[in-house]
Amino acid sequence: MIPVASITSDIASVGYPLLALLVMAESAGVPVPGETALITAAILTKTTGQLELPWVIVVAAAAAIVGDNLGYLFGRKAGRYVLERSGPFESQRRMVLDYGEPFFERHGPKAVFLGRWILGLRTWASWLAGATEMRWTSFALWNALGGISWAITIGVVGAVVGASAAHIVTTFGLWGLVAVVVVAVGLIVAHRVRARRRHRSRAAETSEAREPSTAAPERKPAPSSTDS
């Protein structure tokens, strides 16, 4: 059996470059586990001590910002062609643009900033921002703020989980580390699902409150001749 120390040493030795590559690729639109890589790297800062949390956060934030700008550039140059060209799933692709363009026109800064914490939107937000021709100055500002905030919050959460799980990793080896990562990702996903459900519930309640009554107005009885 390979010693745990040897495995974690190998992971740590390529940790920063691999973290940068995965986060950058996910931010540019490639469906790879960039956020999971950040959580794993943050956990390693407490379980092995061979990675440092400040550097993990800096690398992740820089990679997220660079990757988002690459995704924006690709979306600006080729996004419309990819979405509008004829071929498989043409109607679905055009629908993305039909809905995405007015959405980014109204909520672009919020989508770019908050999209870092939303699964799916984190991968495609920069791409769609470019395809819908969102102003780059606005995109660059909110993208940088989002990337830095995301790296700090997710990195700190991963480090806290890692500090609590150090004994588990030492006792159960690599499978213990895998279990910790799965639990951490599961908690984050569960929190986001609950938040999304609350948001949908509030939106439905607001929509019902604004919906005008469809009932016919009550008619007043016409005055009879005896009333005069």
FIKOLZA-1660 file (N, C-alpha, C; in steps of 0.1 Angstrom, whole numbers, plus 5000, padded with zeros to 4 digits):
% residues 228
   i   px   py   pz ch aa at
   1 5009 4988 5000  A  M  N
   1 5000 5000 5000  A  M CA
   1 5009 5012 5000  A  M  C
   2 5005 5022 4991  A  I  N
   2 5013 5034 4990  A  I CA
   2 5011 5043 5002  A  I  C
   3 5021 5048 5009  A  P  N
   3 5019 5056 5021  A  P CA
   3 5012 5069 5018  A  P  C
   4 5003 5073 5027  A  V  N
   4 4995 5085 5025  A  V CA
   4 5004 5097 5023  A  V  C
   5 5015 5098 5031  A  A  N
   5 5024 5109 5030  A  A CA
   5 5030 5111 5016  A  A  C
   6 5033 5099 5010  A  S  N
   6 5038 5100 4996  A  S CA
   6 5028 5105 4986  A  S  C
   7 5015 5101 4987  A  I  N
   7 5005 5105 4978  A  I CA
   7 5002 5120 4980  A  I  C
   8 5000 5125 4992  A  T  N
   8 4998 5139 4995  A  T CA
   8 5009 5148 4991  A  T  C
   9 5022 5142 4992  A  S  N
   9 5033 5150 4988  A  S CA
   9 5033 5152 4973  A  S  C
  10 5029 5142 4965  A  D  N
  10 5029 5143 4951  A  D CA
  10 5018 5153 4947  A  D  C
  11 5006 5152 4954  A  I  N
  11 4995 5161 4951  A  I CA
  11 5000 5176 4954  A  I  C
  12 5006 5178 4965  A  A  N
  12 5010 5191 4969  A  A CA
  12 5021 5197 4960  A  A  C
  13 5029 5188 4954  A  S  N
  13 5040 5193 4946  A  S CA
  13 5035 5199 4933  A  S  C
  14 5024 5195 4928  A  V  N
  14 5018 5201 4916  A  V CA
  14 5005 5208 4919  A  V  C
  15 5003 5211 4932  A  G  N
  15 4990 5216 4936  A  G CA
  15 4987 5230 4930  A  G  C
  16 4996 5240 4931  A  Y  N
  16 4993 5253 4926  A  Y CA
  16 4991 5253 4910  A  Y  C
  17 5000 5247 4902  A  P  N
  17 4997 5247 4888  A  P CA
  17 4984 5240 4884  A  P  C
  18 4981 5228 4891  A  L  N
  18 4969 5221 4888  A  L CA
  18 4957 5229 4892  A  L  C
  19 4957 5236 4903  A  L  N
  19 4946 5244 4908  A  L CA
  19 4944 5255 4898  A  L  C
  20 4955 5262 4894  A  A  N
  20 4953 5273 4884  A  A CA
  20 4947 5268 4871  A  A  C
  21 4951 5257 4866  A  L  N
  21 4947 5251 4854  A  L CA
  21 4932 5248 4854  A  L  C
  22 4927 5241 4865  A  L  N
  22 4913 5237 4866  A  L CA
  22 4904 5249 4868  A  L  C
  23 4908 5258 4877  A  V  N
  23 4900 5270 4879  A  V CA
  23 4899 5279 4866  A  V  C
  24 4910 5281 4860  A  M  N
  24 4910 5289 4847  A  M CA
  24 4902 5282 4836  A  M  C
  25 4903 5269 4835  A  A  N
  25 4895 5262 4825  A  A CA
  25 4880 5263 4827  A  A  C
  26 4876 5261 4840  A  E  N
  26 4862 5261 4844  A  E CA
  26 4857 5275 4841  A  E  C
  27 4864 5286 4845  A  S  N
  27 4860 5299 4843  A  S CA
  27 4859 5303 4828  A  S  C
  28 4867 5297 4820  A  A  N
  28 4866 5300 4805  A  A CA
  28 4855 5292 4798  A  A  C
  29 4848 5283 4805  A  G  N
  29 4837 5276 4799  A  G CA
  29 4839 5261 4797  A  G  C
  30 4850 5256 4802  A  V  N
  30 4852 5241 4801  A  V CA
  30 4846 5235 4814  A  V  C
  31 4838 5225 4812  A  P  N
  31 4831 5219 4824  A  P CA
  31 4841 5209 4832  A  P  C
  32 4850 5215 4839  A  V  N
  32 4859 5208 4848  A  V CA
  32 4857 5212 4862  A  V  C
  33 4861 5204 4872  A  P  N
  33 4858 5208 4886  A  P CA
  33 4867 5218 4892  A  P  C
  34 4866 5230 4888  A  G  N
  34 4875 5241 4893  A  G CA
  34 4873 5244 4908  A  G  C
  35 4860 5245 4912  A  E  N
  35 4857 5248 4926  A  E CA
  35 4861 5237 4935  A  E  C
  36 4859 5224 4930  A  T  N
  36 4863 5213 4938  A  T CA
  36 4878 5213 4940  A  T  C
  37 4885 5217 4930  A  A  N
  37 4900 5218 4931  A  A CA
  37 4904 5228 4941  A  A  C
  38 4897 5239 4942  A  L  N
  38 4900 5249 4952  A  L CA
  38 4897 5244 4966  A  L  C
  39 4886 5237 4968  A  I  N
  39 4882 5231 4981  A  I CA
  39 4893 5221 4985  A  I  C
  40 4897 5213 4976  A  T  N
  40 4907 5203 4979  A  T CA
  40 4920 5209 4983  A  T  C
  41 4925 5219 4975  A  A  N
  41 4937 5226 4978  A  A CA
  41 4937 5233 4992  A  A  C
  42 4925 5239 4995  A  A  N
  42 4923 5245 5008  A  A CA
  42 4924 5235 5019  A  A  C
  43 4918 5223 5017  A  I  N
  43 4919 5212 5027  A  I CA
  43 4933 5208 5029  A  I  C
  44 4941 5207 5018  A  L  N
  44 4955 5203 5019  A  L CA
  44 4963 5212 5027  A  L  C
  45 4959 5225 5028  A  T  N
  45 4967 5235 5035  A  T CA
  45 4967 5231 5050  A  T  C
  46 4957 5224 5055  A  K  N
  46 4956 5220 5069  A  K CA
  46 4960 5206 5071  A  K  C
  47 4958 5197 5061  A  T  N
  47 4961 5183 5064  A  T CA
  47 4975 5179 5061  A  T  C
  48 4982 5187 5052  A  T  N
  48 4996 5183 5049  A  T CA
  48 5006 5195 5052  A  T  C
  49 5001 5207 5052  A  G  N
  49 5009 5218 5054  A  G CA
  49 5019 5222 5043  A  G  C
  50 5018 5215 5032  A  Q  N
  50 5027 5217 5020  A  Q CA
  50 5021 5228 5011  A  Q  C
  51 5009 5232 5013  A  L  N
  51 5003 5243 5005  A  L CA
  51 4999 5254 5016  A  L  C
  52 5000 5266 5011  A  E  N
  52 4997 5277 5020  A  E CA
  52 4984 5284 5016  A  E  C
  53 4975 5286 5025  A  L  N
  53 4961 5291 5022  A  L CA
  53 4962 5305 5015  A  L  C
  54 4970 5314 5019  A  P  N
  54 4970 5327 5012  A  P CA
  54 4974 5325 4997  A  P  C
  55 4984 5316 4994  A  W  N
  55 4988 5314 4980  A  W CA
  55 4977 5306 4973  A  W  C
  56 4970 5297 4979  A  V  N
  56 4959 5290 4973  A  V CA
  56 4948 5300 4969  A  V  C
  57 4945 5310 4977  A  I  N
  57 4935 5320 4974  A  I CA
  57 4939 5329 4963  A  I  C
  58 4952 5333 4964  A  V  N
  58 4957 5342 4953  A  V CA
  58 4957 5335 4940  A  V  C
  59 4962 5322 4939  A  V  N
  59 4963 5315 4927  A  V CA
  59 4949 5313 4921  A  V  C
  60 4939 5309 4930  A  A  N
  60 4925 5306 4925  A  A CA
  60 4919 5319 4920  A  A  C
  61 4921 5330 4927  A  A  N
  61 4915 5343 4923  A  A CA
  61 4920 5348 4909  A  A  C
  62 4934 5347 4908  A  A  N
  62 4940 5351 4895  A  A CA
  62 4936 5342 4884  A  A  C
  63 4935 5329 4886  A  A  N
  63 4931 5320 4876  A  A CA
  63 4916 5322 4872  A  A  C
  64 4908 5325 4882  A  A  N
  64 4894 5327 4879  A  A CA
  64 4892 5340 4870  A  A  C
  65 4900 5350 4874  A  I  N
  65 4899 5363 4866  A  I CA
  65 4904 5361 4852  A  I  C
  66 4915 5355 4850  A  V  N
  66 4921 5352 4837  A  V CA
  66 4912 5343 4829  A  V  C
  67 4907 5333 4835  A  G  N
  67 4898 5323 4828  A  G CA
  67 4885 5330 4823  A  G  C
  68 4879 5338 4832  A  D  N
  68 4867 5346 4828  A  D CA
  68 4869 5355 4817  A  D  C
  69 4881 5362 4816  A  N  N
  69 4884 5371 4805  A  N CA
  69 4886 5363 4792  A  N  C
  70 4892 5351 4793  A  L  N
  70 4893 5343 4781  A  L CA
  70 4880 5339 4776  A  L  C
  71 4871 5335 4786  A  G  N
  71 4857 5331 4782  A  G CA
  71 4850 5342 4776  A  G  C
  72 4851 5354 4781  A  Y  N
  72 4845 5366 4776  A  Y CA
  72 4850 5369 4762  A  Y  C
  73 4863 5368 4760  A  L  N
  73 4868 5371 4747  A  L CA
  73 4863 5361 4736  A  L  C
  74 4863 5348 4740  A  F  N
  74 4858 5338 4731  A  F CA
  74 4843 5341 4728  A  F  C
  75 4835 5344 4738  A  G  N
  75 4821 5347 4736  A  G CA
  75 4819 5359 4727  A  G  C
  76 4827 5369 4729  A  R  N
  76 4826 5381 4721  A  R CA
  76 4829 5379 4706  A  R  C
  77 4840 5370 4704  A  K  N
  77 4844 5368 4690  A  K CA
  77 4836 5357 4683  A  K  C
  78 4832 5347 4690  A  A  N
  78 4826 5335 4683  A  A CA
  78 4813 5331 4689  A  A  C
  79 4809 5337 4700  A  G  N
  79 4797 5333 4707  A  G CA
  79 4784 5333 4699  A  G  C
  80 4782 5344 4692  A  R  N
  80 4770 5345 4684  A  R CA
  80 4770 5334 4672  A  R  C
  81 4781 5333 4667  A  Y  N
  81 4782 5323 4656  A  Y CA
  81 4779 5309 4661  A  Y  C
  82 4784 5305 4672  A  V  N
  82 4782 5292 4678  A  V CA
  82 4767 5290 4681  A  V  C
  83 4761 5301 4687  A  L  N
  83 4747 5300 4691  A  L CA
  83 4737 5301 4680  A  L  C
  84 4740 5308 4669  A  E  N
  84 4731 5311 4658  A  E CA
  84 4733 5302 4646  A  E  C
  85 4744 5295 4645  A  R  N
  85 4746 5287 4633  A  R CA
  85 4736 5276 4632  A  R  C
  86 4733 5271 4620  A  S  N
  86 4724 5260 4618  A  S CA
  86 4731 5247 4622  A  S  C
  87 4723 5237 4625  A  G  N
  87 4728 5224 4629  A  G CA
  87 4721 5218 4641  A  G  C
  88 4727 5208 4648  A  P  N
  88 4720 5202 4659  A  P CA
  88 4717 5212 4670  A  P  C
  89 4705 5211 4677  A  F  N
  89 4701 5219 4688  A  F CA
  89 4701 5234 4685  A  F  C
  90 4698 5237 4672  A  E  N
  90 4698 5251 4668  A  E CA
  90 4687 5259 4676  A  E  C
  91 4675 5254 4677  A  S  N
  91 4665 5261 4684  A  S CA
  91 4669 5264 4699  A  S  C
  92 4675 5253 4705  A  Q  N
  92 4679 5255 4719  A  Q CA
  92 4690 5265 4720  A  Q  C
  93 4699 5265 4711  A  R  N
  93 4710 5274 4711  A  R CA
  93 4706 5289 4709  A  R  C
  94 4696 5290 4700  A  R  N
  94 4691 5304 4698  A  R CA
  94 4683 5309 4710  A  R  C
  95 4676 5299 4717  A  M  N
  95 4669 5303 4728  A  M CA
  95 4678 5308 4739  A  M  C
  96 4690 5303 4741  A  V  N
  96 4700 5308 4750  A  V CA
  96 4703 5322 4748  A  V  C
  97 4704 5326 4735  A  L  N
  97 4707 5340 4732  A  L CA
  97 4695 5349 4734  A  L  C
  98 4683 5343 4730  A  D  N
  98 4670 5351 4732  A  D CA
  98 4668 5355 4746  A  D  C
  99 4671 5345 4755  A  Y  N
  99 4669 5348 4770  A  Y CA
  99 4681 5355 4776  A  Y  C
 100 4693 5351 4772  A  G  N
 100 4705 5356 4778  A  G CA
 100 4707 5371 4775  A  G  C
 101 4704 5375 4763  A  E  N
 101 4707 5389 4759  A  E CA
 101 4699 5399 4768  A  E  C
 102 4686 5398 4769  A  P  N
 102 4679 5407 4778  A  P CA
 102 4682 5406 4793  A  P  C
 103 4686 5393 4796  A  F  N
 103 4689 5391 4810  A  F CA
 103 4702 5398 4814  A  F  C
 104 4712 5397 4805  A  F  N
 104 4725 5403 4808  A  F CA
 104 4724 5418 4806  A  F  C
 105 4715 5423 4798  A  E  N
 105 4713 5437 4797  A  E CA
 105 4707 5443 4810  A  E  C
 106 4699 5436 4817  A  R  N
 106 4693 5441 4829  A  R CA
 106 4701 5437 4841  A  R  C
 107 4707 5425 4841  A  H  N
 107 4713 5420 4854  A  H CA
 107 4728 5416 4851  A  H  C
 108 4735 5421 4841  A  G  N
 108 4748 5417 4838  A  G CA
 108 4758 5417 4850  A  G  C
 109 4760 5429 4856  A  P  N
 109 4769 5429 4867  A  P CA
 109 4766 5419 4878  A  P  C
 110 4753 5418 4882  A  K  N
 110 4750 5408 4893  A  K CA
 110 4752 5394 4888  A  K  C
 111 4749 5391 4875  A  A  N
 111 4751 5377 4870  A  A CA
 111 4766 5374 4870  A  A  C
 112 4775 5383 4866  A  V  N
 112 4789 5381 4866  A  V CA
 112 4795 5379 4880  A  V  C
 113 4790 5387 4889  A  F  N
 113 4795 5386 4903  A  F CA
 113 4790 5374 4911  A  F  C
 114 4777 5373 4911  A  L  N
 114 4771 5362 4919  A  L CA
 114 4772 5348 4912  A  L  C
 115 4774 5349 4898  A  G  N
 115 4776 5336 4891  A  G CA
 115 4787 5327 4896  A  G  C
 116 4797 5333 4902  A  R  N
 116 4809 5326 4907  A  R CA
 116 4804 5315 4917  A  R  C
 117 4793 5317 4924  A  W  N
 117 4789 5308 4935  A  W CA
 117 4778 5299 4930  A  W  C
 118 4774 5300 4917  A  I  N
 118 4762 5292 4912  A  I CA
 118 4768 5282 4902  A  I  C
 119 4765 5269 4905  A  L  N
 119 4769 5258 4896  A  L CA
 119 4763 5260 4882  A  L  C
 120 4771 5259 4872  A  G  N
 120 4765 5261 4858  A  G CA
 120 4768 5275 4853  A  G  C
 121 4762 5285 4861  A  L  N
 121 4765 5299 4857  A  L CA
 121 4779 5302 4858  A  L  C
 122 4786 5296 4868  A  R  N
 122 4800 5299 4870  A  R CA
 122 4808 5295 4857  A  R  C
 123 4804 5284 4851  A  T  N
 123 4811 5280 4839  A  T CA
 123 4808 5288 4827  A  T  C
 124 4795 5293 4826  A  W  N
 124 4791 5299 4813  A  W CA
 124 4789 5314 4814  A  W  C
 125 4790 5320 4826  A  A  N
 125 4787 5334 4827  A  A CA
 125 4796 5343 4819  A  A  C
 126 4809 5341 4819  A  S  N
 126 4818 5349 4811  A  S CA
 126 4815 5347 4796  A  S  C
 127 4813 5335 4792  A  W  N
 127 4810 5332 4778  A  W CA
 127 4798 5339 4773  A  W  C
 128 4787 5338 4781  A  L  N
 128 4774 5345 4777  A  L CA
 128 4776 5360 4778  A  L  C
 129 4784 5365 4787  A  A  N
 129 4786 5380 4788  A  A CA
 129 4792 5385 4775  A  A  C
 130 4802 5377 4770  A  G  N
 130 4808 5381 4757  A  G CA
 130 4799 5380 4746  A  G  C
 131 4791 5369 4745  A  A  N
 131 4782 5366 4734  A  A CA
 131 4771 5376 4733  A  A  C
 132 4766 5381 4745  A  T  N
 132 4756 5391 4745  A  T CA
 132 4761 5406 4745  A  T  C
 133 4774 5407 4743  A  E  N
 133 4781 5420 4741  A  E CA
 133 4780 5429 4753  A  E  C
 134 4781 5423 4765  A  M  N
 134 4782 5432 4777  A  M CA
 134 4795 5440 4776  A  M  C
 135 4794 5453 4781  A  R  N
 135 4806 5461 4781  A  R CA
 135 4817 5455 4789  A  R  C
 136 4829 5455 4783  A  W  N
 136 4840 5448 4789  A  W CA
 136 4844 5455 4802  A  W  C
 137 4844 5468 4803  A  T  N
 137 4848 5475 4815  A  T CA
 137 4839 5471 4827  A  T  C
 138 4826 5470 4825  A  S  N
 138 4817 5466 4835  A  S CA
 138 4820 5451 4839  A  S  C
 139 4822 5443 4828  A  F  N
 139 4824 5429 4831  A  F CA
 139 4837 5427 4839  A  F  C
 140 4848 5434 4835  A  A  N
 140 4861 5433 4841  A  A CA
 140 4860 5436 4856  A  A  C
 141 4853 5447 4859  A  L  N
 141 4852 5451 4873  A  L CA
 141 4845 5441 4882  A  L  C
 142 4833 5437 4877  A  W  N
 142 4825 5427 4885  A  W CA
 142 4831 5413 4885  A  W  C
 143 4838 5410 4874  A  N  N
 143 4844 5397 4873  A  N CA
 143 4856 5396 4884  A  N  C
 144 4864 5407 4884  A  A  N
 144 4875 5407 4894  A  A CA
 144 4870 5407 4908  A  A  C
 145 4859 5415 4911  A  L  N
 145 4854 5414 4925  A  L CA
 145 4848 5401 4928  A  L  C
 146 4841 5394 4919  A  G  N
 146 4836 5381 4921  A  G CA
 146 4846 5371 4923  A  G  C
 147 4856 5371 4914  A  G  N
 147 4867 5361 4915  A  G CA
 147 4875 5361 4928  A  G  C
 148 4878 5373 4933  A  I  N
 148 4885 5375 4945  A  I CA
 148 4876 5371 4957  A  I  C
 149 4864 5375 4957  A  S  N
 149 4855 5372 4968  A  S CA
 149 4852 5357 4969  A  S  C
 150 4850 5351 4957  A  W  N
 150 4848 5336 4956  A  W CA
 150 4860 5328 4961  A  W  C
 151 4872 5332 4957  A  A  N
 151 4884 5325 4961  A  A CA
 151 4886 5326 4977  A  A  C
 152 4883 5337 4982  A  I  N
 152 4884 5339 4997  A  I CA
 152 4874 5331 5004  A  I  C
 153 4861 5332 5001  A  T  N
 153 4851 5325 5008  A  T CA
 153 4852 5310 5007  A  T  C
 154 4854 5305 4995  A  I  N
 154 4855 5290 4993  A  I CA
 154 4868 5285 4998  A  I  C
 155 4879 5292 4997  A  G  N
 155 4891 5288 5003  A  G CA
 155 4891 5287 5018  A  G  C
 156 4885 5297 5024  A  V  N
 156 4884 5297 5039  A  V CA
 156 4875 5286 5044  A  V  C
 157 4864 5283 5037  A  V  N
 157 4855 5272 5040  A  V CA
 157 4862 5259 5039  A  V  C
 158 4870 5257 5028  A  G  N
 158 4877 5245 5027  A  G CA
 158 4888 5243 5037  A  G  C
 159 4894 5254 5041  A  A  N
 159 4905 5253 5052  A  A CA
 159 4899 5250 5065  A  A  C
 160 4887 5255 5068  A  V  N
 160 4880 5252 5081  A  V CA
 160 4876 5238 5081  A  V  C
 161 4871 5233 5070  A  V  N
 161 4867 5219 5070  A  V CA
 161 4880 5210 5071  A  V  C
 162 4891 5215 5064  A  G  N
 162 4903 5207 5065  A  G CA
 162 4909 5206 5079  A  G  C
 163 4908 5217 5086  A  A  N
 163 4913 5217 5100  A  A CA
 163 4906 5208 5108  A  A  C
 164 4892 5207 5106  A  S  N
 164 4884 5198 5114  A  S CA
 164 4886 5183 5111  A  S  C
 165 4890 5181 5098  A  A  N
 165 4891 5167 5093  A  A CA
 165 4905 5162 5093  A  A  C
 166 4915 5169 5098  A  A  N
 166 4929 5165 5098  A  A CA
 166 4931 5151 5104  A  A  C
 167 4924 5149 5116  A  H  N
 167 4925 5136 5122  A  H CA
 167 4919 5125 5114  A  H  C
 168 4908 5128 5107  A  I  N
 168 4902 5117 5099  A  I CA
 168 4911 5113 5087  A  I  C
 169 4918 5123 5081  A  V  N
 169 4927 5121 5070  A  V CA
 169 4939 5112 5075  A  V  C
 170 4944 5116 5087  A  T  N
 170 4956 5108 5092  A  T CA
 170 4952 5094 5095  A  T  C
 171 4940 5092 5100  A  T  N
 171 4935 5079 5104  A  T CA
 171 4931 5070 5093  A  T  C
 172 4924 5076 5083  A  F  N
 172 4918 5067 5072  A  F CA
 172 4925 5069 5059  A  F  C
 173 4935 5078 5058  A  G  N
 173 4943 5079 5046  A  G CA
 173 4936 5086 5035  A  G  C
 174 4939 5083 5023  A  L  N
 174 4934 5090 5011  A  L CA
 174 4919 5090 5010  A  L  C
 175 4913 5078 5014  A  W  N
 175 4899 5077 5013  A  W CA
 175 4892 5087 5023  A  W  C
 176 4899 5089 5034  A  G  N
 176 4894 5099 5044  A  G CA
 176 4894 5113 5037  A  G  C
 177 4904 5117 5030  A  L  N
 177 4905 5129 5023  A  L CA
 177 4894 5130 5013  A  L  C
 178 4891 5120 5005  A  V  N
 178 4881 5120 4995  A  V CA
 178 4867 5122 5002  A  V  C
 179 4865 5115 5013  A  A  N
 179 4852 5117 5020  A  A CA
 179 4850 5131 5025  A  A  C
 180 4861 5137 5029  A  V  N
 180 4860 5151 5034  A  V CA
 180 4856 5160 5023  A  V  C
 181 4862 5158 5011  A  V  N
 181 4859 5167 4999  A  V CA
 181 4845 5165 4995  A  V  C
 182 4840 5152 4995  A  V  N
 182 4827 5149 4991  A  V CA
 182 4817 5156 5000  A  V  C
 183 4819 5155 5013  A  V  N
 183 4810 5161 5023  A  V CA
 183 4810 5177 5021  A  V  C
 184 4822 5182 5019  A  A  N
 184 4823 5197 5018  A  A CA
 184 4815 5202 5006  A  A  C
 185 4817 5195 4994  A  V  N
 185 4810 5198 4982  A  V CA
 185 4795 5196 4984  A  V  C
 186 4791 5185 4991  A  G  N
 186 4777 5182 4993  A  G CA
 186 4770 5193 5001  A  G  C
 187 4777 5198 5012  A  L  N
 187 4772 5209 5020  A  L CA
 187 4770 5222 5012  A  L  C
 188 4779 5225 5004  A  I  N
 188 4778 5237 4996  A  I CA
 188 4766 5236 4986  A  I  C
 189 4765 5224 4979  A  V  N
 189 4755 5222 4969  A  V CA
 189 4741 5222 4976  A  V  C
 190 4740 5216 4988  A  A  N
 190 4727 5216 4996  A  A CA
 190 4723 5230 5000  A  A  C
 191 4733 5238 5004  A  H  N
 191 4730 5252 5008  A  H CA
 191 4725 5259 4996  A  H  C
 192 4731 5257 4984  A  R  N
 192 4727 5265 4972  A  R CA
 192 4713 5260 4967  A  R  C
 193 4710 5247 4968  A  V  N
 193 4697 5242 4964  A  V CA
 193 4686 5248 4973  A  V  C
 194 4688 5249 4986  A  R  N
 194 4679 5255 4995  A  R CA
 194 4677 5270 4992  A  R  C
 195 4687 5277 4989  A  A  N
 195 4686 5291 4986  A  A CA
 195 4679 5293 4973  A  A  C
 196 4681 5284 4963  A  R  N
 196 4674 5285 4951  A  R CA
 196 4659 5283 4952  A  R  C
 197 4656 5273 4961  A  R  N
 197 4641 5270 4963  A  R CA
 197 4635 5282 4970  A  R  C
 198 4641 5288 4980  A  R  N
 198 4636 5299 4987  A  R CA
 198 4633 5311 4977  A  R  C
 199 4643 5313 4968  A  H  N
 199 4642 5323 4958  A  H CA
 199 4630 5321 4949  A  H  C
 200 4628 5308 4944  A  R  N
 200 4617 5305 4936  A  R CA
 200 4604 5307 4943  A  R  C
 201 4603 5303 4956  A  S  N
 201 4591 5304 4963  A  S CA
 201 4587 5319 4965  A  S  C
 202 4597 5327 4968  A  R  N
 202 4594 5342 4969  A  R CA
 202 4590 5348 4956  A  R  C
 203 4596 5343 4945  A  A  N
 203 4593 5348 4932  A  A CA
 203 4578 5345 4928  A  A  C
 204 4574 5332 4932  A  A  N
 204 4561 5328 4929  A  A CA
 204 4551 5336 4937  A  A  C
 205 4554 5338 4950  A  E  N
 205 4545 5346 4959  A  E CA
 205 4543 5360 4953  A  E  C
 206 4555 5366 4949  A  T  N
 206 4554 5380 4943  A  T CA
 206 4546 5380 4931  A  T  C
 207 4547 5370 4922  A  S  N
 207 4540 5369 4910  A  S CA
 207 4525 5368 4912  A  S  C
 208 4521 5360 4922  A  E  N
 208 4507 5358 4926  A  E CA
 208 4501 5371 4931  A  E  C
 209 4509 5378 4939  A  A  N
 209 4504 5391 4945  A  A CA
 209 4502 5402 4934  A  A  C
 210 4510 5401 4924  A  R  N
 210 4509 5412 4913  A  R CA
 210 4499 5408 4903  A  R  C
 211 4494 5395 4903  A  E  N
 211 4485 5391 4892  A  E CA
 211 4471 5397 4894  A  E  C
 212 4466 5404 4884  A  P  N
 212 4453 5411 4886  A  P CA
 212 4442 5401 4887  A  P  C
 213 4431 5405 4894  A  S  N
 213 4420 5396 4896  A  S CA
 213 4412 5394 4883  A  S  C
 214 4409 5382 4880  A  T  N
 214 4402 5379 4867  A  T CA
 214 4387 5378 4869  A  T  C
 215 4382 5379 4882  A  A  N
 215 4368 5378 4884  A  A CA
 215 4361 5390 4878  A  A  C
 216 4348 5388 4873  A  A  N
 216 4341 5399 4867  A  A CA
 216 4336 5408 4878  A  A  C
 217 4336 5421 4875  A  P  N
 217 4332 5431 4885  A  P CA
 217 4317 5429 4888  A  P  C
 218 4314 5431 4901  A  E  N
 218 4300 5430 4905  A  E CA
 218 4292 5441 4900  A  E  C
 219 4280 5438 4894  A  R  N
 219 4271 5448 4889  A  R CA
 219 4261 5453 4899  A  R  C
 220 4260 5466 4899  A  K  N
 220 4250 5471 4909  A  K CA
 220 4236 5470 4902  A  K  C
 221 4226 5466 4910  A  P  N
 221 4213 5465 4904  A  P CA
 221 4208 5479 4900  A  P  C
 222 4201 5478 4888  A  A  N
 222 4195 5491 4882  A  A CA
 222 4184 5496 4891  A  A  C
 223 4183 5509 4893  A  P  N
 223 4172 5514 4901  A  P CA
 223 4159 5512 4895  A  P  C
 224 4149 5508 4904  A  S  N
 224 4136 5505 4899  A  S CA
 224 4127 5518 4898  A  S  C
 225 4116 5517 4891  A  S  N
 225 4108 5529 4889  A  S CA
 225 4102 5533 4902  A  S  C
 226 4100 5524 4912  A  T  N
 226 4094 5528 4925  A  T CA
 226 4103 5536 4934  A  T  C
 227 4117 5535 4930  A  D  N
 227 4126 5542 4939  A  D CA
 227 4126 5557 4936  A  D  C
 228 4121 5561 4924  A  S  N
 228 4121 5575 4921  A  S CA
 228 4109 5583 4927  A  S  C
% end
